[in-house]
Amino acid sequence: MPPEEGGTASLVEVFSSVQGEGPEVGRTTVFVRFGGCDLRCRWCDSPGTWRPVEEARFETAPGSGAFEPLANPVDVDVLAERIDAFAPTPRAWISLTGGEPLLQPEAIERLARALVSRGRRVYLETHGLHADALARCVDAIDLVSMDWKLASDVQPGPGVARPPGLDFHDAHQRFLRVATRAGAVYVKAVLTPSTRDDELDAMLERIAGVSTEVPLVLQPVTPTGGVSAMPGAGRLLECLARAEAVLEDVRLIPQTHPIYGVL
Ligand code: SF4
């Protein structure tokens, strides 16, 4: 008998830690990392999620850093039950992340609904390009954290076509329109020394075209992978002022989890 739609998921790992980015920074969060990504960001800190893996891992106790193996594909209903039992506090966020979780839309839809039915708060961390996939599950998502990828630092993954001359802006704007139907949404843009004013302006114009009230987090890059330095303080303040001239809720927030060295 073929597997039920959305009945299984391909994961990399499940663990409990602290949200290190964005407006919910510092809150206890269970991270459910899905395997596979169709982009290649120069600063990516989780290249181990780019391709599906045969065997995922599940932390044995929240925050222990010890793991036990979990064979892929994982039964989504069993996974929801296990995450619910594992989450250390009733208010802990459950972050569906990756890789790119919306490459597995049926599994995300089924898992998000199963978690919500157990009273859990679901946080979706996505590169923000697959609007049709989001539309399937958006009503079950409490908070969408969508990246706004800038072409100076991000390329499609191997075998993924992008028409010449087309940046990510159109796809992001379409995605954002769908994401406004979730409980809440914010946009995150990573700033590097390569970030150009013209691409920042194009992003700001597209976000404002949906709503000037959409929160925007400007995140100075954490030097990693192909990026060796963050922009200087003057440049960061310049980007902040540029964004505040267009949008009503802009914050400059670096990643915090690398400071104390958790996953
Ligand atoms: S979208 Fe996320 S997982 Fe994929 S390459 Fe970029 S940062 Fe890494």
Residues whose N, C-alpha, C, O or C-beta is under 5 A from the ligand:
A	BS01	SF4	C37 L39 R40 C41 C44 S46 G98 G99 H127
